[in-house]
Amino acid sequence: NQGAGLYAESSVTVVNATIARNSSGIAGGGSGVKFANTIIASNIGTDVSATAASFVSAGHNVIGTRVGTTGFGVSGDVLGGNPQLTSTLVAIGGPTPVFGLL
């Protein structure tokens, strides 16, 4: 299985997001995807792969498994980290259920 938590055909900036527990038969990706304060971990297969995208970190991301990627490792990034997410979606008062932090 490959990731595919995100696919973008143009530049995208992802801020304060959690991309977790995704799977697909195709690779996610895009061109010029920028992340800040984002968790990308606990996906099925590889969390971040350079085969389908170029990435830029604006800092303070938690990245699980990576294959051939560059662009992460700037100030505050945690590489190979386990964010210890809850195993199921939880309601924390907003309109959308989320994976909580343990």
N, C-alpha and C positions, 0 to 999 in steps of 0.2 A: 504494500500500500504506500501511497505517497501523500503528501500533505494536503494542499489546496484549501487552507483556511482563508487565503486571500489570493485573488487574481485581479490584476489591474492592467489595462492596456495603455495607461498613461501615468504620469507622476502622481503619487499618492502620499499623503502624510498621515500617519496613524499615531494618535496621542492618547495616553491614559486608557489603553485598551488591553483586553486579555484575549489572546488567540490560543485556544486550548481545546483538546478533545475532538479534533477534526480528523477526517480521513476522506480519501477520494482515490479513484483510479487514475487521476491525472495529477501532474505537478502544479502547485500554485505558483504564482510569480508575478512578474510585471517589470516595468522599467523605472528605475529611480524611486523605489519605495523607501520612504524615510520613517523611522520609528523613534518615539520619545516616550519615556515612562510607560513602557508596554511590556507585558508578559507574553512571550511566545514559547510555550513549553507544554509538555504532556499531550502532544498530538500523536496520532498513530503514524509510525514511520519517522521520518526526519522532521524536526521542527522548522529548520531553515536550510534551504539548499540553493547553491549558486547555479544550478543547472537551468533555472528558469527565470532568474531575476537578478537585479543589482540592488544592493541595500546600502542605506546610509543611516548611521545612528546619530541621533541628537542627544544621546546619553540616557542613563538610568533605565535601561532595559534588562529584563531577565530572559536569557536565551537558553533553551534546553539543549537539544542536540543540533549540531551544525555539520554540514558537509560542504567543503570547498568554498565557504563564504568569506568575504572580507567586508569591511564596513562596520563591524561591531567591535567593541573593546575600548570605546572611548570612555570618558569620565562617567563613572557610576555604573557602567554595564557589568552584569554578572553573567559570565559565559559558562555553560555547562551546569547552570543552577537548577535547583528543584524548588519551585515556588510553593510547594506543599498546598495545593488547591484541594478544596473539598471534592469528594467523588461524585457528587450530584449538584445540580443547579439549586440555588437557594434564593428565597425572596428576602430582600433586605430593605424593603420599603419603596423601591422605585418601580417603574412600569415593566422592567425586564428582569427575569431571573438571571443570576450570575453564579460563577464559581467563586465561592468564598475562599479566603486565606485561612489556613489553620494556625 
